Amino acid sequence: MTIFVGENGSGKSTLVEGIGVAAGFNAEGGSVNFRFRTQRREPELAQHLRLVRNPVRPSSGFFLRAESFFNVATEIERLDEDPGAGPPIGPAYGPQPLHEVSHGESFLALALHRFRPRGLYVLDEPEAAMSPTGCLALLRRFADLARAGSQFIVATHSPILMAFPGALIYQLTGEGPRKTSWDDLEHVHVMRDFLNRPELVLDALFTAG
């Protein structure tokens, strides 16, 4: 598990997108077999990245972009309705169509049903639709898959996901990426301070300036 952390605009999503496209995934998300496009822009960073690959190639993989997963779910439905597109792929994502469950449920269904052992999973803010309980469920699924040989590259704001045991955490700053620990992350400090004394944090926030 490699985790990229940073404030909005720090470049973590751009970096993860570049890695995903350089690894062969569709720029808007999906597996390596997805080739739909809803915009013309292609990530330039992917052209300048050289991935170091294990001699044993992943047996599965997926690029999740929280902001465009709706488009991925729509493409799955389109392929299943196209008689020339081959066997239906929707069942691989769970017992219910992704558009018929909540946003958070669709993310969790993706991890539970589509993610498999020995896979490469590039995830941009997978916590975006998840409750804290859902984030814990994701952590459990990620741990099971990691033990089964899967690799994860994740950009996140979630202190829960950042706590993944043994994860390599990189803080993206104006001076470049810096390897750090969970306890040293500002995200963790802010959340811990708020949960310990919310009234003090809110008082300081509302009376500042």
PyRosetta script that sets phi, psi and omega in degrees:
from pyrosetta import init, pose_from_sequence

init()
pose = pose_from_sequence("MTIFVGENGSGKSTLVEGIGVAAGFNAEGGSVNFRFRTQRREPELAQHLRLVRNPVRPSSGFFLRAESFFNVATEIERLDEDPGAGPPIGPAYGPQPLHEVSHGESFLALALHRFRPRGLYVLDEPEAAMSPTGCLALLRRFADLARAGSQFIVATHSPILMAFPGALIYQLTGEGPRKTSWDDLEHVHVMRDFLNRPELVLDALFTAG")
pose.set_psi(1, 118.8)
pose.set_omega(1, 174.2)
pose.set_phi(2, -114.6)
pose.set_psi(2, 127.8)
pose.set_omega(2, -174.0)
pose.set_phi(3, -121.9)
pose.set_psi(3, 131.9)
pose.set_omega(3, 175.1)
pose.set_phi(4, -107.8)
pose.set_psi(4, 128.8)
pose.set_omega(4, -176.6)
pose.set_phi(5, -124.5)
pose.set_psi(5, 143.5)
pose.set_omega(5, 176.5)
pose.set_phi(6, 178.7)
pose.set_psi(6, 164.6)
pose.set_omega(6, 176.3)
pose.set_phi(7, -70.4)
pose.set_psi(7, 167.6)
pose.set_omega(7, 175.1)
pose.set_phi(8, -58.3)
pose.set_psi(8, 132.3)
pose.set_omega(8, -179.3)
pose.set_phi(9, 88.0)
pose.set_psi(9, 2.6)
pose.set_omega(9, -179.0)
pose.set_phi(10, -77.3)
pose.set_psi(10, -16.3)
pose.set_omega(10, 177.8)
pose.set_phi(11, 104.2)
pose.set_psi(11, 5.0)
pose.set_omega(11, -176.1)
pose.set_phi(12, -66.6)
pose.set_psi(12, -40.2)
pose.set_omega(12, 178.6)
pose.set_phi(13, -68.2)
pose.set_psi(13, -37.2)
pose.set_omega(13, 177.0)
pose.set_phi(14, -62.9)
pose.set_psi(14, -41.7)
pose.set_omega(14, 179.7)
pose.set_phi(15, -65.7)
pose.set_psi(15, -45.9)
pose.set_omega(15, -179.3)
pose.set_phi(16, -65.3)
pose.set_psi(16, -39.8)
pose.set_omega(16, 176.2)
pose.set_phi(17, -59.9)
pose.set_psi(17, -45.6)
pose.set_omega(17, 179.1)
pose.set_phi(18, -60.5)
pose.set_psi(18, -42.2)
pose.set_omega(18, 178.3)
pose.set_phi(19, -64.0)
pose.set_psi(19, -44.0)
pose.set_omega(19, -179.6)
pose.set_phi(20, -60.6)
pose.set_psi(20, -46.3)
pose.set_omega(20, -179.3)
pose.set_phi(21, -68.8)
pose.set_psi(21, -39.7)
pose.set_omega(21, 177.5)
pose.set_phi(22, -62.7)
pose.set_psi(22, -28.0)
pose.set_omega(22, 178.6)
pose.set_phi(23, -82.1)
pose.set_psi(23, -3.4)
pose.set_omega(23, 175.6)
pose.set_phi(24, 104.1)
pose.set_psi(24, 4.6)
pose.set_omega(24, -179.2)
pose.set_phi(25, -84.9)
pose.set_psi(25, 158.7)
pose.set_omega(25, 175.1)
pose.set_phi(26, -64.9)
pose.set_psi(26, 140.4)
pose.set_omega(26, -175.2)
pose.set_phi(27, -62.1)
pose.set_psi(27, -26.9)
pose.set_omega(27, -179.1)
pose.set_phi(28, -96.5)
pose.set_psi(28, 1.8)
pose.set_omega(28, 176.8)
pose.set_phi(29, 113.4)
pose.set_psi(29, 167.7)
pose.set_omega(29, -179.9)
pose.set_phi(30, 111.8)
pose.set_psi(30, -167.0)
pose.set_omega(30, 177.7)
pose.set_phi(31, -89.0)
pose.set_psi(31, -179.2)
pose.set_omega(31, 180.0)
pose.set_phi(32, -68.2)
pose.set_psi(32, -13.8)
pose.set_omega(32, -179.7)
pose.set_phi(33, -89.2)
pose.set_psi(33, -8.2)
pose.set_omega(33, 179.4)
pose.set_phi(34, -82.5)
pose.set_psi(34, 132.6)
pose.set_omega(34, -179.8)
pose.set_phi(35, -136.6)
pose.set_psi(35, 20.8)
pose.set_omega(35, 178.7)
pose.set_phi(36, -74.2)
pose.set_psi(36, 158.0)
pose.set_omega(36, 178.2)
pose.set_phi(37, -144.1)
pose.set_psi(37, 134.0)
pose.set_omega(37, 172.6)
pose.set_phi(38, -113.1)
pose.set_psi(38, -1.8)
pose.set_omega(38, 176.0)
pose.set_phi(39, -146.5)
pose.set_psi(39, 159.0)
pose.set_omega(39, -175.5)
pose.set_phi(40, -86.5)
pose.set_psi(40, -20.1)
pose.set_omega(40, -173.9)
pose.set_phi(41, -64.9)
pose.set_psi(41, 133.5)
pose.set_omega(41, 173.2)
pose.set_phi(42, -115.9)
pose.set_psi(42, 138.0)
pose.set_omega(42, -177.0)
pose.set_phi(43, -66.9)
pose.set_psi(43, 116.8)
pose.set_omega(43, -177.9)
pose.set_phi(44, -67.2)
pose.set_psi(44, -32.4)
pose.set_omega(44, -177.1)
pose.set_phi(45, -57.3)
pose.set_psi(45, -34.9)
pose.set_omega(45, -177.5)
pose.set_phi(46, -58.5)
pose.set_psi(46, -29.2)
pose.set_omega(46, -179.1)
pose.set_phi(47, -73.0)
pose.set_psi(47, -14.7)
pose.set_omega(47, -176.1)
pose.set_phi(48, -111.8)
pose.set_psi(48, 6.5)
pose.set_omega(48, 179.3)
pose.set_phi(49, -102.4)
pose.set_psi(49, 138.9)
pose.set_omega(49, 174.1)
pose.set_phi(50, -119.0)
pose.set_psi(50, 113.2)
pose.set_omega(50, -177.9)
pose.set_phi(51, -83.1)
pose.set_psi(51, 138.8)
pose.set_omega(51, 174.3)
pose.set_phi(52, -96.5)
pose.set_psi(52, 114.7)
pose.set_omega(52, -172.0)
pose.set_phi(53, -104.4)
pose.set_psi(53, 147.4)
pose.set_omega(53, 171.1)
pose.set_phi(54, -69.4)
pose.set_psi(54, 143.5)
pose.set_omega(54, 177.4)
pose.set_phi(55, -56.1)
pose.set_psi(55, -29.7)
pose.set_omega(55, 177.5)
pose.set_phi(56, -91.8)
pose.set_psi(56, 112.1)
pose.set_omega(56, -176.8)
pose.set_phi(57, -71.7)
pose.set_psi(57, 149.4)
pose.set_omega(57, 177.3)
pose.set_phi(58, -59.9)
pose.set_psi(58, 145.8)
pose.set_omega(58, 177.8)
pose.set_phi(59, -89.8)
pose.set_psi(59, -8.6)
pose.set_omega(59, 179.2)
pose.set_phi(60, -155.5)
pose.set_psi(60, 170.9)
pose.set_omega(60, 177.8)
pose.set_phi(61, -179.8)
pose.set_psi(61, 162.5)
pose.set_omega(61, 179.9)
pose.set_phi(62, -163.2)
pose.set_psi(62, 144.2)
pose.set_omega(62, 173.7)
pose.set_phi(63, -113.8)
pose.set_psi(63, 114.4)
pose.set_omega(63, 179.5)
pose.set_phi(64, -104.0)
pose.set_psi(64, 120.7)
pose.set_omega(64, 169.8)
pose.set_phi(65, -114.2)
pose.set_psi(65, 117.1)
pose.set_omega(65, -176.8)
pose.set_phi(66, -56.8)
pose.set_psi(66, -38.9)
pose.set_omega(66, -173.7)
pose.set_phi(67, -71.4)
pose.set_psi(67, -21.0)
pose.set_omega(67, -176.4)
pose.set_phi(68, -122.7)
pose.set_psi(68, 15.0)
pose.set_omega(68, -179.2)
pose.set_phi(69, -67.3)
pose.set_psi(69, -27.4)
pose.set_omega(69, 174.2)
pose.set_phi(70, -56.8)
pose.set_psi(70, -41.9)
pose.set_omega(70, 179.7)
pose.set_phi(71, -65.8)
pose.set_psi(71, -36.6)
pose.set_omega(71, 177.9)
pose.set_phi(72, -64.2)
pose.set_psi(72, -45.9)
pose.set_omega(72, 179.3)
pose.set_phi(73, -61.2)
pose.set_psi(73, -37.6)
pose.set_omega(73, 177.7)
pose.set_phi(74, -66.2)
pose.set_psi(74, -39.4)
pose.set_omega(74, 178.5)
pose.set_phi(75, -66.3)
pose.set_psi(75, -37.3)
pose.set_omega(75, 176.8)
pose.set_phi(76, -60.6)
pose.set_psi(76, -44.2)
pose.set_omega(76, 178.4)
pose.set_phi(77, -64.3)
pose.set_psi(77, -40.1)
pose.set_omega(77, -179.8)
pose.set_phi(78, -63.0)
pose.set_psi(78, -43.9)
pose.set_omega(78, 179.9)
pose.set_phi(79, -64.1)
pose.set_psi(79, -37.5)
pose.set_omega(79, -179.5)
pose.set_phi(80, -70.5)
pose.set_psi(80, -25.3)
pose.set_omega(80, 179.0)
pose.set_phi(81, -88.1)
pose.set_psi(81, -9.7)
pose.set_omega(81, -178.7)
pose.set_phi(82, -90.9)
pose.set_psi(82, 112.1)
pose.set_omega(82, -177.3)
pose.set_phi(83, -63.8)
pose.set_psi(83, -19.4)
pose.set_omega(83, -179.4)
pose.set_phi(84, -94.5)
pose.set_psi(84, 3.6)
pose.set_omega(84, -175.2)
pose.set_phi(85, -91.5)
pose.set_psi(85, -0.1)
pose.set_omega(85, 179.6)
pose.set_phi(86, 97.0)
pose.set_psi(86, -169.6)
pose.set_omega(86, -177.9)
pose.set_phi(87, -61.4)
pose.set_psi(87, 150.9)
pose.set_omega(87, 178.1)
pose.set_phi(88, -59.0)
pose.set_psi(88, 140.8)
pose.set_omega(88, 178.2)
pose.set_phi(89, -108.4)
pose.set_psi(89, -12.1)
pose.set_omega(89, -178.5)
pose.set_phi(90, -54.7)
pose.set_psi(90, -42.8)
pose.set_omega(90, -179.9)
pose.set_phi(91, -58.1)
pose.set_psi(91, -23.4)
pose.set_omega(91, 179.0)
pose.set_phi(92, -69.4)
pose.set_psi(92, -13.4)
pose.set_omega(92, -178.4)
pose.set_phi(93, -103.1)
pose.set_psi(93, 9.0)
pose.set_omega(93, 177.4)
pose.set_phi(94, 124.8)
pose.set_psi(94, 171.3)
pose.set_omega(94, -175.1)
pose.set_phi(95, -73.4)
pose.set_psi(95, -18.1)
pose.set_omega(95, -179.9)
pose.set_phi(96, -117.9)
pose.set_psi(96, 144.2)
pose.set_omega(96, 174.7)
pose.set_phi(97, -55.7)
pose.set_psi(97, 141.2)
pose.set_omega(97, -173.8)
pose.set_phi(98, -62.1)
pose.set_psi(98, -29.4)
pose.set_omega(98, 179.1)
pose.set_phi(99, -78.3)
pose.set_psi(99, -7.0)
pose.set_omega(99, -178.3)
pose.set_phi(100, -101.9)
pose.set_psi(100, 5.0)
pose.set_omega(100, 175.1)
pose.set_phi(101, -123.1)
pose.set_psi(101, 170.3)
pose.set_omega(101, -179.9)
pose.set_phi(102, -68.3)
pose.set_psi(102, 165.7)
pose.set_omega(102, 179.5)
pose.set_phi(103, -57.2)
pose.set_psi(103, -48.0)
pose.set_omega(103, -179.8)
pose.set_phi(104, -63.9)
pose.set_psi(104, -40.6)
pose.set_omega(104, 178.7)
pose.set_phi(105, -64.1)
pose.set_psi(105, -34.8)
pose.set_omega(105, -180.0)
pose.set_phi(106, -68.5)
pose.set_psi(106, -37.9)
pose.set_omega(106, 177.3)
pose.set_phi(107, -63.9)
pose.set_psi(107, -44.1)
pose.set_omega(107, -178.7)
pose.set_phi(108, -68.1)
pose.set_psi(108, -38.3)
pose.set_omega(108, 176.6)
pose.set_phi(109, -61.8)
pose.set_psi(109, -39.5)
pose.set_omega(109, 177.0)
pose.set_phi(110, -57.8)
pose.set_psi(110, -48.8)
pose.set_omega(110, -178.2)
pose.set_phi(111, -67.1)
pose.set_psi(111, -39.0)
pose.set_omega(111, -175.8)
pose.set_phi(112, -75.5)
pose.set_psi(112, -35.3)
pose.set_omega(112, -171.2)
pose.set_phi(113, -108.6)
pose.set_psi(113, -37.2)
pose.set_omega(113, -175.5)
pose.set_phi(114, -90.8)
pose.set_psi(114, -34.9)
pose.set_omega(114, 179.4)
pose.set_phi(115, -73.4)
pose.set_psi(115, 134.4)
pose.set_omega(115, -175.9)
pose.set_phi(116, -133.4)
pose.set_psi(116, 167.5)
pose.set_omega(116, 179.4)
pose.set_phi(117, -58.9)
pose.set_psi(117, 156.0)
pose.set_omega(117, 176.7)
pose.set_phi(118, 57.5)
pose.set_psi(118, 38.2)
pose.set_omega(118, -179.5)
pose.set_phi(119, -110.5)
pose.set_psi(119, 166.1)
pose.set_omega(119, 173.7)
pose.set_phi(120, -114.1)
pose.set_psi(120, 120.6)
pose.set_omega(120, -175.4)
pose.set_phi(121, -125.7)
pose.set_psi(121, 116.9)
pose.set_omega(121, -179.2)
pose.set_phi(122, -107.4)
pose.set_psi(122, 117.5)
pose.set_omega(122, -168.6)
pose.set_phi(123, -126.9)
pose.set_psi(123, 125.1)
pose.set_omega(123, 177.6)
pose.set_phi(124, -107.0)
pose.set_psi(124, 106.6)
pose.set_omega(124, 178.7)
pose.set_phi(125, 54.1)
pose.set_psi(125, 57.3)
pose.set_omega(125, 179.7)
pose.set_phi(126, -64.8)
pose.set_psi(126, -15.5)
pose.set_omega(126, -179.9)
pose.set_phi(127, -81.3)
pose.set_psi(127, -4.3)
pose.set_omega(127, -170.5)
pose.set_phi(128, -55.2)
pose.set_psi(128, -35.3)
pose.set_omega(128, -177.4)
pose.set_phi(129, -106.1)
pose.set_psi(129, 6.1)
pose.set_omega(129, -168.7)
pose.set_phi(130, -101.5)
pose.set_psi(130, 141.7)
pose.set_omega(130, 168.4)
pose.set_phi(131, -74.8)
pose.set_psi(131, 167.2)
pose.set_omega(131, 174.9)
pose.set_phi(132, -55.1)
pose.set_psi(132, -39.6)
pose.set_omega(132, 177.3)
pose.set_phi(133, -64.6)
pose.set_psi(133, -38.6)
pose.set_omega(133, 177.3)
pose.set_phi(134, -64.8)
pose.set_psi(134, -37.9)
pose.set_omega(134, 177.3)
pose.set_phi(135, -63.4)
pose.set_psi(135, -38.0)
pose.set_omega(135, 177.4)
pose.set_phi(136, -66.2)
pose.set_psi(136, -37.3)
pose.set_omega(136, 176.6)
pose.set_phi(137, -64.9)
pose.set_psi(137, -38.7)
pose.set_omega(137, 176.0)
pose.set_phi(138, -62.1)
pose.set_psi(138, -44.4)
pose.set_omega(138, 179.1)
pose.set_phi(139, -56.6)
pose.set_psi(139, -44.5)
pose.set_omega(139, 180.0)
pose.set_phi(140, -61.9)
pose.set_psi(140, -43.6)
pose.set_omega(140, 179.5)
pose.set_phi(141, -65.9)
pose.set_psi(141, -42.2)
pose.set_omega(141, 178.2)
pose.set_phi(142, -61.1)
pose.set_psi(142, -40.8)
pose.set_omega(142, -179.7)
pose.set_phi(143, -63.9)
pose.set_psi(143, -43.7)
pose.set_omega(143, 178.4)
pose.set_phi(144, -60.4)
pose.set_psi(144, -43.6)
pose.set_omega(144, -178.6)
pose.set_phi(145, -71.0)
pose.set_psi(145, -36.5)
pose.set_omega(145, 177.7)
pose.set_phi(146, -62.7)
pose.set_psi(146, -40.3)
pose.set_omega(146, 176.9)
pose.set_phi(147, -65.4)
pose.set_psi(147, -23.4)
pose.set_omega(147, 179.6)
pose.set_phi(148, -95.2)
pose.set_psi(148, 15.5)
pose.set_omega(148, 172.4)
pose.set_phi(149, 96.0)
pose.set_psi(149, 10.1)
pose.set_omega(149, 179.5)
pose.set_phi(150, -86.6)
pose.set_psi(150, 155.4)
pose.set_omega(150, 177.5)
pose.set_phi(151, -121.1)
pose.set_psi(151, 139.9)
pose.set_omega(151, -179.5)
pose.set_phi(152, -123.7)
pose.set_psi(152, 137.1)
pose.set_omega(152, 172.1)
pose.set_phi(153, -124.5)
pose.set_psi(153, 116.3)
pose.set_omega(153, -166.6)
pose.set_phi(154, -131.2)
pose.set_psi(154, 134.8)
pose.set_omega(154, 166.7)
pose.set_phi(155, -106.1)
pose.set_psi(155, 128.7)
pose.set_omega(155, -174.0)
pose.set_phi(156, -152.7)
pose.set_psi(156, 156.3)
pose.set_omega(156, 169.4)
pose.set_phi(157, -105.9)
pose.set_psi(157, -2.1)
pose.set_omega(157, -170.5)
pose.set_phi(158, -87.6)
pose.set_psi(158, 116.4)
pose.set_omega(158, 174.5)
pose.set_phi(159, -59.7)
pose.set_psi(159, -26.3)
pose.set_omega(159, 178.3)
pose.set_phi(160, -66.4)
pose.set_psi(160, -49.9)
pose.set_omega(160, 179.4)
pose.set_phi(161, -67.1)
pose.set_psi(161, -33.4)
pose.set_omega(161, 179.0)
pose.set_phi(162, -63.6)
pose.set_psi(162, -20.4)
pose.set_omega(162, -176.5)
pose.set_phi(163, -82.5)
pose.set_psi(163, 5.7)
pose.set_omega(163, -179.7)
pose.set_phi(164, -52.6)
pose.set_psi(164, 124.4)
pose.set_omega(164, -175.6)
pose.set_phi(165, -58.8)
pose.set_psi(165, 128.9)
pose.set_omega(165, 176.3)
pose.set_phi(166, 78.7)
pose.set_psi(166, 6.2)
pose.set_omega(166, -178.4)
pose.set_phi(167, -67.5)
pose.set_psi(167, 145.4)
pose.set_omega(167, 168.8)
pose.set_phi(168, -86.6)
pose.set_psi(168, 118.4)
pose.set_omega(168, -176.0)
pose.set_phi(169, -111.4)
pose.set_psi(169, 128.0)
pose.set_omega(169, 177.7)
pose.set_phi(170, -120.3)
pose.set_psi(170, 123.2)
pose.set_omega(170, 175.1)
pose.set_phi(171, -88.6)
pose.set_psi(171, 124.7)
pose.set_omega(171, 178.2)
pose.set_phi(172, -90.6)
pose.set_psi(172, 121.6)
pose.set_omega(172, -178.2)
pose.set_phi(173, -127.4)
pose.set_psi(173, 177.4)
pose.set_omega(173, 177.2)
pose.set_phi(174, -64.1)
pose.set_psi(174, -20.4)
pose.set_omega(174, 178.6)
pose.set_phi(175, -95.0)
pose.set_psi(175, 2.2)
pose.set_omega(175, -179.9)
pose.set_phi(176, 112.0)
pose.set_psi(176, -179.5)
pose.set_omega(176, -179.1)
pose.set_phi(177, -71.7)
pose.set_psi(177, 142.3)
pose.set_omega(177, 179.7)
pose.set_phi(178, -133.8)
pose.set_psi(178, 123.8)
pose.set_omega(178, 178.3)
pose.set_phi(179, -67.5)
pose.set_psi(179, 134.6)
pose.set_omega(179, -175.9)
pose.set_phi(180, -145.5)
pose.set_psi(180, -177.2)
pose.set_omega(180, 178.5)
pose.set_phi(181, -117.6)
pose.set_psi(181, 163.2)
pose.set_omega(181, -179.1)
pose.set_phi(182, -58.7)
pose.set_psi(182, -43.2)
pose.set_omega(182, -177.6)
pose.set_phi(183, -65.5)
pose.set_psi(183, -22.2)
pose.set_omega(183, -177.7)
pose.set_phi(184, -94.4)
pose.set_psi(184, -1.2)
pose.set_omega(184, -177.3)
pose.set_phi(185, -76.9)
pose.set_psi(185, 135.6)
pose.set_omega(185, 178.0)
pose.set_phi(186, -63.6)
pose.set_psi(186, -35.1)
pose.set_omega(186, 177.1)
pose.set_phi(187, -55.2)
pose.set_psi(187, -42.5)
pose.set_omega(187, -178.6)
pose.set_phi(188, -69.3)
pose.set_psi(188, -42.5)
pose.set_omega(188, 179.8)
pose.set_phi(189, -61.3)
pose.set_psi(189, -45.2)
pose.set_omega(189, -178.1)
pose.set_phi(190, -63.7)
pose.set_psi(190, -45.8)
pose.set_omega(190, -179.0)
pose.set_phi(191, -66.9)
pose.set_psi(191, -39.8)
pose.set_omega(191, 179.9)
pose.set_phi(192, -64.6)
pose.set_psi(192, -44.2)
pose.set_omega(192, 179.4)
pose.set_phi(193, -61.9)
pose.set_psi(193, -41.0)
pose.set_omega(193, -178.5)
pose.set_phi(194, -66.9)
pose.set_psi(194, -44.7)
pose.set_omega(194, -178.2)
pose.set_phi(195, -69.0)
pose.set_psi(195, -32.5)
pose.set_omega(195, 179.7)
pose.set_phi(196, -72.5)
pose.set_psi(196, -42.9)
pose.set_omega(196, -177.4)
pose.set_phi(197, -142.3)
pose.set_psi(197, 70.6)
pose.set_omega(197, -176.9)
pose.set_phi(198, -59.0)
pose.set_psi(198, -34.5)
pose.set_omega(198, -177.0)
pose.set_phi(199, -66.3)
pose.set_psi(199, -35.4)
pose.set_omega(199, 178.1)
pose.set_phi(200, -70.0)
pose.set_psi(200, -41.4)
pose.set_omega(200, -179.8)
pose.set_phi(201, -65.5)
pose.set_psi(201, -45.2)
pose.set_omega(201, -179.3)
pose.set_phi(202, -66.2)
pose.set_psi(202, -37.8)
pose.set_omega(202, 178.4)
pose.set_phi(203, -62.8)
pose.set_psi(203, -44.9)
pose.set_omega(203, 178.5)
pose.set_phi(204, -65.4)
pose.set_psi(204, -36.7)
pose.set_omega(204, -179.1)
pose.set_phi(205, -67.8)
pose.set_psi(205, -44.8)
pose.set_omega(205, -173.7)
pose.set_phi(206, -80.6)
pose.set_psi(206, -17.9)
pose.set_omega(206, -179.2)
pose.set_phi(207, -105.2)
pose.set_psi(207, -3.5)
pose.set_omega(207, -178.4)
pose.set_phi(208, -68.2)
pose.set_psi(208, 141.4)
pose.set_omega(208, 173.3)
pose.set_phi(209, 68.2)
pose.dump_pdb("model.pdb")
